[in-house]
């Protein structure tokens, strides 16, 4: 057995170390994002690599591609957040404009359709539509996170609602459990970023 297949059995289920540690990194990423720390991105990058390996072993091509996309977007987000905090400032967060939200939604709808058709044509996924939806939605959410848009939390909720059942049905028990934990943490993240945005707005309009 090579390292990509290493793991243990828990309650009759095979748990891969790559899946477990990768998801610990993923959960840590959410906590770090809530705090708006730059460590969000290197931790996400490590988690993406491990979950890419776990997804390849589980033959979930869409999820593997999603993790590869996460790795690239982690680099993008890292650069954007470094620029936003270059002078020791706190990362400014904001809700997306109407145009930005429309663009994100359009990309999700069109991207999901195109990627699903690609999966059907290639046979790379046994669940083309939900796999494509998770792939595109995750990419859009991470892109919006890199731009520090509060809306990225809402996109993650939409992704989690499909990700939980797909992970369990694919045999990635840890991923399924983590998706459920994500859902709760994302709700907390929305509250925290909205609070930070309101505080920033109050400071901007406060009389000097």
C-alpha positions, 0 to 999 in steps of 0.5 A: 500500500502506498502513502496515498492509500494509507488510513484506518478503519473507523466504525466499519468505514475506511478513512484515508489520512489524506482525507482526514488531514486535508479536511482538518486543513479545510476546517482550519481555513474557515476559522482563519478566514473568519479572522481575516488572517493571511494564514488562511491561504497557505493552510488552504493550499496544503489542504487542497493538495491532500484532498486532491490526492484523496479525491483521485483515490476515490475516483471523484474527478470533479472533486479532484479538479476542484481541489486543483482549482482551490490550489490556484485560487489560494495563490490568487487569494494570498496575493490579493490579501497581502496587497490589502494588508500591505501596510499593516491594515485590517483586511476590508470586507464588503458585500458584493455590488449588484453587478458582481452578484449577477456575474457570480450567479451567471458564472455558477449557472453557465459553468455548472452546465458546461462542466456537467456536459464535459463530465457526461462526455468524458465519463469522468464522474458518476454524478456529473451535475452535482459534481459540476455544481460543487466544482464551479460553486467552490471555485466561485466562492473561493474567487469571491473570498479572494476579493473579500466579498461577504457573499462568498459565505452564502455561496459556500452554503449553497455548495454544502447543501449538495456536497454533504450527500455526495461525499457520503455516497462516494464513501468519503465519510470524513468529507461528508462530516466536515461538509456538515461542520462547514455549514455551521461554521459558514453561518458563523462566518457570515455573522462575523464578516457582516459585523466587521463590515458594519463596524467599518462603516460606522467608523467611516461615517463617524464625525471627526 
